[in-house]
């Protein structure tokens, strides 16, 4: 290989844009595989003859394993090559998604969904740390905004694939379509270079944090903005996880809309509003960081509080000319916070603590958030129908916003402490 060719190969493998594109594309598959079950839930309920509580447990089983595996992956992510951990995660979740379509019984389907949680945790915990070592502090919210724009895009694809393929070929075929690509694309990550930890954190970055559990917890707990961020995300994830699981079923039951139409319409609204909200949030967060106190928390908190004004008509109105537009604005506001909150966490933590920090937050938001909410909504639905549980869950998002607004003063202090002030 000539020197020019070697340089080109190195440049491609080390390019921030290539890393961002690859990780974002795979994150899209991550959420497609996660939510194809929600789109096909009415079909699974009928085919396997299970209750609403059993159906909600399918998502809860995934979330529980996702939560419990995350801390171990975070510890490994601060010691080992993160690209390899991410690639292994993609392969595991993709194989388990295909296995979901092959499951002959509810018990085996439940097991397959739990294994998906292992794979997705192995990917999701380490990828923010990788991108934080490819983008400096004043560009992280934009980069992470693009990365997390895969959440609405992948979720919407999950609804569309599940709704259309499920209605035409059955729910099992939808799992095959969702899981197949990841088995091949997992190997793409192995071609990318591992970035050096903390390379873009600036000269004021603190000394390395010991890897012991007690030291890690004390270091994280000493950063109040980390605690505020995690608490707000617990409430946010409780609400979003429950709603994401049940909304297609809600539109089928309470609005009398066909499965394919409900899933695909909700999916299109989700991808447009979510994609726009995530990108807008990332850019606004970086733009406001130099001017507004605790900008990332302030922007996220305001968007979540305001969302309640649109959540109520989105759930209660019987008129599609009201509830679909209201749903669009609600989702737009909810996704504005994704980039800013993850950038706030990355900026407030030293490089060698980030994987552990994201891992602990991932465990907390899912174990205390959406591990329970799909099942709880299912239980409540069995007694009072879906409308009240969905409405109450949607209103909880404003509580997450109030937590962020109350704690916004902690963010600037913690970011200054890591030497990563925007523009530094």
C-alpha positions in Angstrom: 0.0 0.0 0.0 1.4 3.4 -0.9 1.7 6.2 1.6 -1.2 8.1 0.0 -3.4 5.0 0.1 -2.4 4.3 3.7 -3.3 7.9 4.6 -6.6 7.7 2.8 -7.5 4.5 4.6 -6.5 6.0 8.0 -8.5 9.2 7.2 -11.6 7.1 6.4 -11.3 5.0 9.5 -10.7 8.0 11.8 -13.2 10.4 10.2 -15.7 11.9 12.7 -18.3 12.1 10.0 -17.9 8.5 9.0 -18.1 7.4 12.6 -21.2 9.6 13.1 -22.9 8.3 10.0 -22.1 4.6 10.8 -23.2 4.9 14.4 -26.3 6.8 13.6 -27.4 4.3 10.9 -27.0 1.4 13.3 -28.8 3.3 16.0 -31.7 3.6 13.6 -31.7 -0.2 13.3 -31.5 -0.4 17.1 -34.8 1.4 17.5 -36.4 -0.3 14.5 -35.8 -3.7 16.2 -36.9 -2.4 19.5 -40.3 -1.1 18.4 -41.4 -3.5 15.7 -42.9 -5.4 18.6 -45.1 -2.4 19.6 -46.4 -2.1 16.0 -47.3 -5.8 15.8 -48.7 -6.0 19.3 -52.4 -6.3 18.3 -51.4 -9.3 16.1 -49.3 -10.9 18.8 -52.2 -10.5 21.3 -54.6 -12.3 19.0 -52.2 -15.0 17.7 -50.8 -16.0 21.1 -53.9 -15.4 23.1 -52.2 -13.3 25.8 -53.5 -10.5 28.1 -52.6 -6.8 27.9 -50.4 -7.3 31.0 -48.6 -10.1 29.3 -48.1 -8.0 26.2 -46.7 -5.1 28.2 -44.3 -7.5 29.9 -42.7 -8.2 26.5 -41.3 -4.6 26.5 -40.6 -4.7 30.2 -38.5 -7.9 29.9 -36.4 -6.2 27.2 -35.9 -3.1 29.4 -35.0 -5.1 32.5 -32.2 -6.9 30.8 -31.1 -3.7 29.0 -30.9 -2.0 32.4 -29.1 -4.7 34.3 -26.5 -5.3 31.6 -25.7 -1.6 31.1 -23.4 -1.0 34.2 -21.2 -4.0 33.3 -20.9 -2.8 29.7 -20.1 0.8 30.9 -17.3 -0.6 33.1 -15.9 -2.5 30.1 -16.3 0.5 27.9 -13.9 2.5 30.1 -11.3 -0.3 29.8 -11.7 -2.0 26.4 -12.2 -1.1 22.8 -15.6 0.4 22.5 -16.0 -0.3 18.8 -15.7 -4.0 19.4 -18.3 -3.9 22.2 -20.7 -2.0 20.0 -20.3 -4.4 17.1 -20.9 -7.4 19.4 -24.1 -5.7 20.7 -25.4 -5.1 17.1 -24.9 -8.8 16.3 -26.6 -10.1 19.4 -29.7 -7.9 19.2 -30.1 -8.6 15.4 -29.9 -12.4 15.9 -32.4 -12.2 18.8 -34.8 -10.1 16.7 -34.9 -12.8 14.1 -35.3 -15.4 16.9 -38.4 -13.4 18.1 -40.1 -14.2 14.8 -39.2 -17.9 15.2 -40.5 -18.2 18.7 -43.4 -20.7 18.8 -44.7 -19.7 22.3 -45.1 -16.6 24.4 -42.4 -17.8 26.9 -39.8 -18.1 24.1 -40.8 -14.8 22.6 -40.3 -13.2 26.1 -36.8 -14.8 26.3 -35.9 -13.5 22.8 -37.0 -10.0 23.7 -34.9 -10.1 26.9 -31.8 -11.1 24.9 -32.4 -8.1 22.6 -31.9 -6.0 25.7 -28.4 -7.5 26.2 -27.3 -6.6 22.7 -28.8 -3.1 22.6 -27.2 -2.2 26.0 -23.8 -3.2 24.6 -24.2 -0.8 21.8 -26.1 2.2 23.3 -23.9 2.6 26.5 -20.6 3.1 24.7 -21.5 5.0 21.6 -22.0 8.4 23.2 -18.5 8.1 24.6 -17.1 7.3 21.2 -18.7 10.3 19.6 -17.6 12.6 22.5 -14.0 11.7 21.6 -14.7 12.6 17.9 -16.3 16.0 18.6 -15.3 18.8 20.9 -17.6 20.2 23.6 -18.9 23.1 21.5 -20.0 20.7 18.8 -21.2 17.7 20.8 -24.9 18.7 21.1 -25.1 18.9 17.3 -23.3 15.6 16.8 -25.3 13.8 19.4 -28.5 15.4 18.1 -27.8 13.8 14.7 -27.0 10.5 16.4 -30.1 10.5 18.5 -32.3 11.6 15.5 -32.1 7.9 14.8 -34.5 7.4 17.8 -37.6 8.8 16.0 -36.4 7.6 12.6 -35.8 4.0 13.8 -38.9 4.0 16.0 -41.0 5.2 13.1 -39.5 2.5 10.8 -40.3 -0.1 13.4 -43.9 1.1 13.4 -44.1 1.2 9.6 -42.3 -2.2 9.1 -44.4 -3.8 11.8 -47.6 -2.3 10.6 -47.3 -2.9 6.9 -45.4 -6.2 6.9 -47.4 -7.4 9.9 -50.7 -6.7 8.3 -49.6 -8.3 5.0 -47.4 -11.2 6.0 -47.9 -11.6 9.7 -46.0 -10.4 12.8 -43.3 -13.1 12.5 -42.3 -11.8 9.0 -41.9 -8.3 10.5 -39.3 -9.5 12.9 -37.3 -11.2 10.1 -37.3 -8.0 8.0 -36.2 -5.9 11.1 -33.4 -8.2 12.3 -31.7 -9.3 9.1 -29.7 -6.2 8.2 -28.0 -5.8 11.5 -26.4 -9.3 11.3 -24.4 -8.0 8.2 -23.9 -4.4 9.3 -22.4 -5.3 12.7 -19.1 -5.9 10.9 -18.9 -2.3 9.6 -18.0 -1.0 13.1 -14.9 -3.3 13.2 -13.4 -1.3 10.3 -13.6 2.1 12.2 -10.7 3.3 14.4 -11.0 3.5 18.2 -10.7 7.2 19.2 -8.3 8.2 22.0 -10.2 9.0 25.2 -10.4 12.6 26.1 -8.5 13.8 23.1 -10.8 16.8 22.6 -11.6 17.7 26.2 -9.0 20.5 26.5 -6.1 21.1 28.8 -8.2 21.7 31.9 -9.6 18.1 32.0 -9.3 16.5 35.4 -7.1 13.7 36.4 -8.2 10.1 35.6 -10.9 8.6 37.8 -10.2 5.3 39.5 -12.2 2.3 38.1 -13.5 1.0 41.4 -17.3 0.9 41.9 -17.3 3.1 45.0 -14.9 5.7 43.5 -17.0 5.8 40.3 -20.3 6.3 42.2 -18.7 9.0 44.4 -17.3 10.8 41.4 -20.7 10.7 39.6 -22.6 11.8 42.7 -20.2 14.8 43.2 -21.6 16.3 40.0 -25.2 17.6 40.8 -26.1 18.2 37.2 -25.5 14.5 36.5 -28.0 13.6 39.2 -30.6 16.1 38.0 -30.1 14.9 34.4 -30.6 11.3 35.4 -33.7 12.0 37.6 -35.4 14.0 34.8 -34.6 11.2 32.2 -36.1 8.6 34.5 -39.4 10.4 34.5 -39.1 11.2 30.7 -38.3 7.5 29.9 -41.1 6.2 32.0 -43.6 8.2 30.0 -42.0 7.8 26.6 -41.5 4.1 26.9 -45.1 3.4 27.9 -46.5 5.6 25.2 -44.3 4.2 22.5 -45.4 0.7 23.3 -49.1 1.4 23.5 -49.9 4.2 21.0 -50.5 2.0 17.9 -52.9 -0.2 20.0 -54.5 3.0 21.4 -55.4 4.3 18.0 -56.7 0.9 16.9 -58.9 0.5 20.0 -60.0 4.0 21.0 -60.1 5.6 17.5 -61.2 2.6 15.4 -58.3 3.1 13.0 -56.9 0.0 11.1 -53.6 -1.4 12.3 -51.7 -0.6 9.1 -53.0 3.0 8.9 -52.5 3.6 12.6 -49.0 2.3 12.7 -47.8 3.9 9.5 -49.5 7.3 10.2 -48.1 7.5 13.7 -44.7 6.3 12.3 -44.6 9.1 9.7 -45.6 11.8 12.2 -43.0 10.4 14.6 -40.1 10.4 12.2 -40.8 13.9 10.8 -41.5 15.5 14.2 -38.8 13.5 16.0 -36.1 14.0 13.4 -36.8 17.8 13.2 -37.0 18.1 17.0 -33.8 16.3 17.6 -31.8 18.3 15.1 -33.3 21.6 16.2 -32.6 20.7 19.9 -28.9 19.9 19.1 -28.3 23.2 17.2 -30.3 25.3 19.6 -28.5 23.8 22.6 -25.0 24.6 21.2 -26.2 28.1 20.1 -27.6 29.0 23.5 -24.8 27.5 25.6 -22.8 30.7 25.5 -25.7 33.0 26.3 -28.2 31.2 28.6 -27.7 29.9 32.1 -27.7 26.1 32.0 -28.8 26.3 28.4 -29.1 22.6 27.7 -31.3 22.1 30.8 -33.3 25.2 30.2 -34.1 24.4 26.6 -35.1 20.8 27.4 -37.1 21.8 30.5 -39.1 24.4 28.7 -39.9 22.1 25.7 -41.1 19.4 28.1 -43.3 21.6 30.2 -44.9 23.2 27.1 -45.6 19.8 25.6 -48.5 19.2 28.0 -50.6 21.9 26.1 -50.6 19.6 23.1 -50.6 16.2 24.8 -54.1 16.6 26.2 -55.8 17.3 22.9 -53.7 14.6 21.2 -55.1 12.0 23.6 -58.7 13.3 24.2 -59.8 14.7 20.9 -61.9 12.5 18.6 -61.2 14.6 15.6 -58.3 13.5 13.4 -57.8 17.1 12.3 -57.0 17.9 15.9 -55.3 14.8 17.4 -52.8 14.1 14.6 -51.5 17.8 14.4 -51.4 17.9 18.3 -49.5 14.6 18.3 -47.0 16.1 15.8 -46.3 19.2 18.0 -46.1 17.1 21.1 -43.5 14.8 19.6 -41.5 17.7 18.2 -41.2 19.3 21.6 -40.4 16.0 23.3 -37.5 15.2 21.0 -35.9 18.7 21.3 -34.3 17.6 24.6 -32.4 14.5 23.3 -29.2 16.1 22.0 -28.9 18.8 24.7 -29.4 16.4 27.6 -26.8 13.9 26.3 -24.4 16.7 25.5 -24.9 18.1 29.0 -24.0 14.7 30.5 -20.9 14.3 28.2 -19.7 17.8 29.0 -20.2 17.4 32.7 -18.2 14.1 33.0 -14.5 13.5 32.4 -13.6 11.3 29.5 -12.6 8.3 31.5 -15.9 8.3 33.4 -18.3 8.8 30.5 -19.0 5.2 29.7 -19.7 4.5 33.3 -21.8 7.6 33.7 -23.9 6.9 30.6 -24.2 3.2 31.7 -25.5 4.1 35.2 -28.0 6.6 33.8 -29.1 4.0 31.2 -29.7 1.5 33.9 -31.6 4.0 36.1 -33.8 5.5 33.4 -34.9 2.1 32.1 -35.0 0.1 35.4 -37.1 2.8 37.1 -38.6 4.2 33.8 -39.8 2.1 30.9 -39.2 -1.3 32.5 -42.5 -0.8 34.4 -44.6 1.6 32.4 -45.6 -0.7 29.5 -46.8 -3.3 32.0 -48.4 -0.8 34.3 -50.4 0.8 31.4 -51.4 -2.7 30.3 -52.6 -3.5 33.9 -54.5 -0.2 34.1 -56.0 -0.7 30.7 -57.5 -4.0 31.8 -59.5 -2.1 34.4 -60.3 1.4 33.0 -59.4 1.2 29.3 -56.4 2.9 27.6 -57.4 6.5 27.5 -56.8 7.4 31.2 -53.5 5.6 31.5 -52.2 7.1 28.3 -53.3 10.7 29.3 -51.7 10.4 32.8 -48.5 9.1 31.4 -48.3 11.8 28.8 -48.7 14.5 31.5 -45.7 13.1 33.4 -43.4 14.6 30.8 -44.0 18.1 32.2 -42.7 16.8 35.5 -39.4 15.9 33.9 -39.2 19.5 32.5 -39.8 21.0 35.9 -36.9 18.9 37.4 -34.5 20.2 34.7 -35.6 23.9 35.2 -35.1 23.6 39.0 -31.6 22.1 38.5 -30.3 24.2 35.6 -27.9 26.2 37.8 -25.9 23.0 38.5 -25.0 22.4 34.9 -22.6 25.4 34.3 -20.7 24.7 37.5 -20.1 21.1 36.6 -19.1 21.9 33.0 -16.6 24.5 34.2 -15.2 21.9 36.5 -14.3 19.6 33.6 -12.8 22.4 31.6 -15.2 21.9 28.7 -17.1 25.1 28.6 -18.5 25.7 25.1 -16.0 27.5 23.0 -13.1 26.7 25.3 
